[in-house]
């Protein structure tokens, strides 16, 4: 059976064929371009987060060095504890990040303590002197046993600090053996630094990129410990409105306290976390998002495994402008076939 096609139909068929072939070739090239754009976006996210984690590590390292240097003060070896307390008060007011500083004996009891807050307001420390003890803390036990000379542990809420401040305090202990002391004469310097020292880095990171890069407009940033427990959280929308990072001892709605329970990774995987970018479901929005993970470098002398930073950027944000071009391309292609 023969079909007698008119010249118009032949030309139309030929034109459609050319459009389809050219469209297929361009489509193949376009898909390769999509892969390139995705790779560039992932590289940008990883680079930005690596920079942020390096900055946070520098701050943590500075806190450690500050503690080590302060522990070398000759006053800490003497018996004039009033003078030591005055030294601590001066440090609290000068540095501005310490909520409390103490000099401990071999039993974990304070020999001297700071007695003011960062603004110089007096704190009622007399009630604490008799009852406060760090003897049962794992970090102190490791010092007594000689396993470490100094270090830090994960931030936590310290109820006894609420007695002094009248409000919740989320702090990171930094501790160091006073050089030349040991055995029954052991002395330990411990600084309880408000966790704002770390959260200020999250805020600086958000200020530098959230307003500058369109792909981060719905950014979610997590600082997690080696078990996947969220220690601090920052939302890009909050950052644009001037809000700060949120310490996770506070009751934050819609923010998971643990990323392990959300099924992201197992606790063991968080211990061995590596830098990279994955496409998963956000634990907050439950939509597809790129999750960038970066481990913080381990500190020499720290008795806990390292922390990591995780940044969530929605897939729509990361590829937003390119997705518009994608729809335009295929829209024009199909329209040209049927017009």
Secondary structure, DSSP 8 states (H G I E B T S, - for coil): ------HHHHHHHHHHHHHHHHHHHHHHHHHHHHHHHHHHHHHHHHHHHHHHHHHHHHHHHHHHHHHHHHTT-GGGGSS-HHHHHHHHHHHHHHHS-EEEEEEE-TTSBEEEE--B-TT--B---HHHHHH-B-TT-HHHHHHHTTS-SEEE---EE-HHHHHHHSS--EEEEEEEE-TT--GGG--EEEEEEETHHHHHHHHHHHHHHTTT-GGGTT-EEEEE-TTSBEEEEEEHHHHHTT---EETTS--TT--SBSTTTTS--HHHHHT--SEEEEEE-TTT-SEEEEEEEE----TT-SS---EEEEEEEHHHHTHHHHHHHHHHHHHHHHHHH-
